[in-house]
Amino acid sequence: AENKAVLVDFTGSDWCGWCIKLRKEVFDTPEFAQYAADKFIPVEIDLPNDASKIGGQAQLERNQQICDSFRIDAFPTILVLTPQGDVVGGFSGGTNMAGATQALNAALANAQKLNAAAGLQGAEKAKALMAVYSAVPEDLRAAARSLKDELIATDTTNVTGIQDEVIERMSHVT
């Protein structure tokens, strides 16, 4: 409704040392609150050891399903999603304020590029989508599945080489 990016923090709030440090040294600071206020809708997906901290086992299972849907396998992982739900960046692991804002600013720039790509067609759109997909940190690209799917569907002539990448990956599947 606010047309802001969504900042998703995948965390283990009661067992992950890097998650606790990131929350304390970055997310809970007034500086970050000021930086993020007009840019992001914050969402926390917590997988604590103590399920009562998030409302019980049912919520823990829902949170695990969300992690699985984004292929999250490391904590903390921070994803930036467009209002439409496309992953455009983020970071994994601990960082400081400067590192966090640098990664988040890059994701916001990527979101603008994705928005601009929506007005393109054919090979130009494929190239623009590839530029966005390539700018997503490599360790987060599995979470950017919808962006990759759109790129594959758009690039019917394989101008970006994405079809070759898919074929190469499929040849390694046993």
BABAZA-389339 format. One record per residue: x negated, y, z of N, C-alpha, C in turn; residue in one letter. Coordinates in pm, whole numbers, padded with zeros to 5 digits, always signed. Example, Ala and Ser with C-alpha at 12.3 -4.5 7.8 and 13.67 -1.06 7.14 Angstrom:
2
-01319-00569+00780-01230-00450+00780-01320-00330+00780a/-01285-00225+00708-01367-00106+00714-01290+00003+00787s/
This chain:
174
-00083-00120+00000+00000+00000+00000-00087+00127+00000a/-00202+00120+00066-00290+00236+00074-00391+00241-00041e/-00392+00137-00125-00484+00125-00237-00630+00135-00192n/-00659+00077-00078-00797+00070-00026-00852-00069-00050k/-00983-00078-00050-01048-00209-00053-01024-00278+00081a/-01031-00409+00080-01014-00489+00201-01152-00539+00243v/-01186-00514+00368-01314-00558+00424-01284-00678+00513l/-01325-00797+00468-01295-00920+00540-01422-00968+00611v/-01411-00979+00742-01520-01026+00826-01491-01169+00867d/-01565-01263+00809-01555-01403+00848-01654-01424+00961f/-01603-01456+01078-01686-01456+01198-01658-01576+01287t/-01754-01605+01370-01739-01700+01481-01765-01619+01607g/-01664-01551+01654-01681-01445+01754-01736-01490+01889s/-01723-01618+01921-01770-01661+02052-01887-01759+02046d/-01942-01781+01929-02054-01875+01919-02163-01830+01821w/-02132-01740+01728-02228-01700+01625-02304-01576+01671c/-02430-01594+01702-02512-01483+01751-02521-01366+01654g/-02539-01394+01524-02547-01287+01425-02414-01214+01412w/-02303-01289+01426-02170-01226+01420-02151-01130+01537c/-02189-01174+01654-02176-01091+01775-02262-00966+01762i/-02383-00984+01715-02476-00871+01697-02422-00773+01592k/-02372-00823+01481-02317-00737+01376-02198-00657+01429l/-02111-00722+01503-01995-00652+01559-02041-00541+01653r/-02133-00575+01742-02177-00479+01844-02256-00363+01783k/-02350-00394+01694-02442-00293+01643-02394-00218+01519e/-02290-00273+01452-02242-00208+01331-02092-00181+01341v/-02011-00285+01338-01867-00268+01324-01801-00193+01440f/-01851-00208+01559-01789-00142+01675-01845-00003+01704d/-01929+00050+01616-01987+00182+01641-01896+00292+01585t/-01899+00408+01647-01822+00521+01594-01867+00560+01453p/-01994+00544+01424-02046+00579+01291-01982+00491+01183e/-01970+00361+01212-01910+00273+01114-01760+00301+01102f/-01696+00326+01213-01552+00358+01210-01527+00479+01121a/-01611+00580+01133-01597+00700+01052-01624+00669+00905q/-01728+00591+00879-01763+00554+00742-01649+00475+00676y/-01592+00380+00747-01497+00286+00689-01353+00334+00686a/-01318+00432+00766-01178+00470+00787-01101+00497+00658a/-01158+00570+00566-01084+00605+00445-01117+00513+00327d/-01197+00410+00352-01240+00322+00244-01180+00182+00250k/-01159+00131+00371-01127-00011+00387-01006-00037+00477f/-00940-00147+00448-00846-00209+00541-00925-00326+00602i/-00952-00322+00733-01031-00429+00793-00947-00553+00825p/-01005-00669+00799-00942-00797+00831-01049-00885+00893v/-01015-00949+01003-01109-01042+01066-01052-01183+01056e/-01133-01274+01005-01099-01415+01000-01196-01484+01096i/-01145-01517+01213-01230-01567+01321-01213-01718+01336d/-01326-01785+01351-01329-01928+01380-01403-01950+01513l/-01342-01909+01624-01409-01925+01753-01404-02071+01800p/-01493-02105+01890-01485-02236+01954-01361-02245+02041n/-01323-02135+02103-01206-02129+02191-01088-02073+02111d/-01002-02163+02060-00890-02123+01975-00791-02033+02047a/-00790-02035+02180-00695-01949+02253-00727-01801+02231s/-00850-01769+02189-00887-01630+02164-00816-01570+02043k/-00762-01655+01957-00692-01606+01838-00547-01656+01832i/-00497-01705+01941-00357-01747+01944-00333-01895+01935g/-00438-01974+01931-00418-02119+01935-00468-02194+01813g/-00448-02324+01820-00499-02415+01718-00438-02390+01580q/-00309-02356+01575-00245-02333+01445-00311-02215+01373a/-00341-02108+01446-00409-01993+01384-00550-02030+01341q/-00619-02107+01423-00753-02152+01388-00751-02231+01257l/-00650-02318+01242-00638-02396+01120-00607-02308+00999e/-00522-02204+01017-00496-02109+00908-00623-02035+00870r/-00699-01993+00972-00824-01923+00944-00923-02013+00870n/-00928-02140+00907-01016-02234+00838-00974-02250+00692q/-00844-02253+00667-00795-02263+00530-00836-02140+00448q/-00831-02023+00509-00873-01901+00439-01022-01908+00408i/-01101-01952+00506-01246-01969+00481-01268-02066+00366c/-01197-02176+00366-01212-02275+00260-01173-02216+00124d/-01067-02136+00121-01022-02081-00007-01125-01984-00066s/-01203-01919+00020-01309-01829-00027-01446-01899-00029f/-01447-02028+00004-01570-02108+00004-01675-02049+00099r/-01630-02008+00216-01719-01951+00317-01786-02066+00391i/-01919-02066+00390-01992-02172+00460-02103-02117+00549d/-02107-01985+00566-02207-01922+00652-02142-01806+00726a/-02188-01784+00847-02134-01677+00930-02246-01588+00979f/-02225-01460+00987-02109-01388+00934-02118-01377+00783p/-02003-01374+00720-01992-01338+00579-01891-01225+00571t/-01928-01121+00501-01842-01004+00483-01810-00994+00335i/-01681-00995+00303-01639-00980+00165-01563-00849+00148l/-01581-00786+00034-01502-00670-00004-01413-00715-00119v/-01284-00696-00101-01184-00731-00202-01116-00605-00252l/-01080-00606-00378-00998-00497-00431-00858-00511-00373t/-00775-00408-00387-00637-00422-00341-00564-00538-00410p/-00612-00578-00528-00552-00691-00600-00607-00826-00556q/-00708-00826-00471-00762-00949-00416-00888-01003-00482g/-00948-00928-00573-01071-00974-00636-01191-00943-00548d/-01279-01041-00529-01403-01022-00454-01500-00942-00541v/-01547-00828-00488-01638-00743-00564-01772-00722-00495v/-01792-00786-00380-01920-00772-00312-01909-00803-00165g/-02014-00763-00093-02023-00789+00050-02164-00833+00085g/-02173-00907+00195-02303-00960+00237-02280-01074+00332f/-02384-01153+00352-02379-01260+00451-02502-01246+00541s/-02483-01288+00663-02590-01278+00761-02588-01145+00834g/-02676-01133+00928-02683-01011+01007-02753-00899+00932g/-02719-00777+00967-02784-00659+00910-02762-00542+01004t/-02824-00432+00972-02805-00311+01052-02707-00218+00978n/-02684-00100+01034-02589-00007+00974-02627+00030+00831m/-02754+00060+00809-02799+00099+00675-02778-00014+00575a/-02813-00135+00613-02794-00249+00524-02648-00276+00495g/-02564-00265+00598-02421-00288+00580-02361-00184+00486a/-02389-00057+00511-02328+00046+00427-02382+00041+00284t/-02508+00004+00267-02562-00011+00132-02488-00120+00056q/-02469-00235+00119-02397-00346+00055-02251-00310+00029a/-02189-00242+00123-02048-00207+00107-02029-00098+00001l/-02121-00003-00005-02115+00099-00110-02131+00036-00248n/-02220-00062-00259-02238-00133-00386-02110-00206-00424a/-02042-00265-00327-01916-00334-00354-01809-00235-00400a/-01803-00119-00336-01705-00018-00377-01732+00031-00519l/-01859+00048-00553-01894+00087-00690-01853-00023-00788a/-01871-00146-00748-01832-00259-00831-01679-00261-00851n/-01606-00225-00747-01459-00219-00758-01418-00114-00861a/-01487-00002-00862-01457+00102-00961-01485+00052-01103q/-01594-00021-01118-01627-00077-01250-01522-00179-01294k/-01473-00258-01199-01370-00357-01231-01241-00286-01272l/-01209-00180-01203-01090-00102-01238-01103-00045-01379n/-01220+00006-01413-01243+00060-01547-01235-00050-01653a/-01279-00170-01620-01277-00282-01714-01134-00320-01751a/-01040-00293-01664-00900-00330-01690-00846-00261-01815a/-00901-00148-01850-00856-00075-01968-00924-00118-02097g/-01014-00212-02090-01088-00256-02208-01028-00385-02265l/-01075-00423-02383-01029-00546-02446-01145-00619-02510q/-01124-00745-02536-01218-00826-02612-01358-00831-02553g/-01457-00822-02641-01597-00835-02601-01638-00725-02503a/-01584-00604-02522-01619-00494-02430-01570-00524-02288e/-01451-00580-02278-01399-00617-02147-01483-00730-02088k/-01518-00827-02169-01600-00939-02121-01733-00889-02067a/-01797-00798-02141-01925-00743-02096-01908-00666-01965k/-01800-00588-01954-01776-00512-01831-01750-00606-01714a/-01672-00711-01737-01646-00808-01630-01774-00880-01588l/-01859-00912-01686-01986-00978-01654-02075-00887-01571m/-02073-00757-01601-02153-00663-01522-02105-00662-01377a/-01975-00667-01358-01919-00669-01222-01955-00801-01155v/-01932-00912-01223-01960-01044-01165-02109-01058-01131y/-02194-01011-01218-02339-01020-01195-02384-00935-01078s/-02309-00829-01047-02345-00741-00935-02298-00796-00800a/-02212-00897-00801-02174-00963-00675-02296-01042-00629v/-02336-01026-00501-02451-01103-00454-02435-01253-00486p/-02542-01312-00531-02536-01451-00577-02477-01546-00474e/-02509-01526-00346-02457-01616-00244-02308-01597-00217d/-02247-01495-00277-02103-01471-00260-02023-01499-00387l/-02088-01538-00494-02018-01557-00621-01916-01670-00617r/-01936-01770-00534-01835-01875-00522-01704-01818-00472a/-01711-01714-00389-01590-01650-00339-01524-01564-00446a/-01598-01525-00549-01546-01439-00656-01488-01524-00770a/-01423-01632-00734-01370-01728-00831-01269-01664-00926r/-01180-01578-00876-01078-01519-00964-01143-01427-01067s/-01246-01356-01028-01319-01270-01121-01387-01355-01229l/-01449-01464-01187-01516-01552-01283-01414-01615-01378k/-01298-01655-01324-01195-01713-01409-01146-01614-01514d/-01128-01488-01473-01086-01385-01568-01194-01364-01674e/-01318-01363-01633-01429-01347-01726-01430-01461-01828l/-01415-01582-01781-01415-01699-01871-01300-01689-01970i/-01182-01651-01921-01065-01641-02009-01080-01527-02110a/-01146-01420-02071-01163-01303-02158-01271-01325-02261t/-01377-01395-02225-01494-01409-02312-01481-01532-02402d/-01384-01529-02492-01359-01644-02579-01470-01666-02682t/-01549-01562-02711-01658-01577-02808-01793-01597-02739t/-01793-01606-02607-01914-01631-02528-02020-01522-02545n/-01976-01398-02560-02069-01286-02576-02156-01267-02451v/-02105-01304-02334-02180-01287-02210-02262-01409-02172t/-02236-01522-02237-02304-01646-02202-02237-01721-02087g/-02124-01673-02041-02056-01739-01928-02011-01880-01963i/-01970-01902-02087-01927-02036-02128-02044-02133-02119q/-02163-02087-02158-02283-02171-02149-02312-02206-02003d/-02294-02107-01914-02316-02132-01771-02221-02238-01717e/-02095-02230-01758-01996-02328-01713-02033-02466-01765v/-02069-02475-01891-02107-02604-01950-02229-02660-01879i/-02327-02574-01851-02448-02618-01781-02415-02672-01642e/-02330-02601-01568-02293-02646-01434-02216-02777-01440r/-02128-02790-01538-02049-02912-01550-02138-03031-01585m/-02247-03009-01656-02335-03119-01693-02409-03175-01571s/-02413-03096-01462-02479-03142-01340-02383-03211-01243h/-02255-03208-01275-02155-03272-01188-02153-03419-01221v/-02162-03501-01119-02163-03646-01142-02034-03709-01103t/
